[in-house]
Each structure stands twice: as structure tokens, then as C-alpha cells.
Amino acid sequence: MDKIKVAVIDDHDMVRKGLISYLITEDKIEIVGEGSSGKEAVKLVRETRPDVVLMDLLMENGTGIDATKEIMEFYPGCKIIIITSYYDDETVFPAIEAGAFSYLLKTARAEEVIEAVYKAVHNQSVIEPKVANKMMTKLRTKERKPHEDLTERELEVLMCIGEGMTNQEISKELFIGIKTVKTHVSNILSKLGVSDRTQAAIYANRNHLVKSNGK
């Protein structure tokens, strides 16, 4: 098997040298270059075509996120492992969306960094647990539909709206007062993020929330 070509990018000399010192102990890994900025990363990748890049995020003269985006455009086969001190939403999600393959923190042990490199060439991502939790939380939030936040009664009212019922008809159908119906309608519009009951009716039908659609 050919050696795994790795480039190391970090604007702190000690961190960069430390990462390299881990990697050169592995017979199957070859360091093809190092850099201290996003722009240097792009230039280095163009010249050496590494299999894996260890990339810092916040650097002067080109961030790791910008570099990752550019590298992915001309060399999508490259596996970029982010290794940073930051795991807030403003760094994690843009990095992943830019094309980062794995995401580690600088507190990672030497063996964890080495393992991430080996896994990368076998298409196995390694995500720091704190980062993985953020990603799962965002995914669950993204997948959740607005009507899932409605109460059981509000959902019943929405189903009636979807069938074209007036407030008076909803009142008779659900045996509740007109004033209560109006309150529910107001809450529904707010939770769905729509401006009027026509849009609410469209939402209900698109999401199969009316009896005529088998509900």
C-alpha cells in the first residue's frame, strides 16, 4: 500500500510541529507539506495532492473554512480533517457544509489524530462527540415540522381549517366556543409561521392533515 500523503495547516508553529511529530512516527504516513494559512493550504494541495489535510479553522490570510470550500471545488477526493479549539455553531456548521470530512478538537490525543487519518482514507469520518451532539440537535430541529408543536386541540382546529370550515363550523364540529376557536386559530398561524387561514389550509393539505386525506 502506498503511503498516505498528509498536509498540515495551522498558524501556530508549536501546534503544527506537534501534529507533524505525531504523524511521522507512522511508517504508512508521509508529510508532504505544511502551511500557516488558508491560502497556503490551497496552494499546497494544488501542488502536492495530499490524501488528507489536517486543517485549522481560524487563521489569518484565509480561514480554514474558505480553504476547505476552494479545495473541495478542484480536489473533492481530498479528506479534510478540521482540528481546532472551537466547537461553537458559527464554526462547526460552516466547516461541515464547506466539505470538512472529520472534525477534531486540539485536545485530541495523538492516537486519536492518527486514527482519524487512517479512517479518512477508508471513508470513515471521525467527529468529536461535542460536535456530533450539536449536529444531531440541529438535524432533529431541522426535521421537526411546525405542526408538531401544535397541541392536540390546535391540530384538530387546523384539520378543520384544511377542510375549509369557518370559525362557526369549527365551533359546532368541536363543541367549543367561537372565542376559543379564534384563540386556537391565532396560535396556529403563529406556530406555523403563516399570515392567514388560507395559508394554514394549504399547509394542512400539503402535510395530509385533513380527514379527506385519510386523517
Beta strands, then each sheet from edge to edge (+ up, - down):
strand 1: 4-9
strand 2: 29-35
strand 3: 52-55
strand 4: 79-84
strand 5: 102-105
sheet 1: 2+ 1+ 3+ 4+ 5+
end
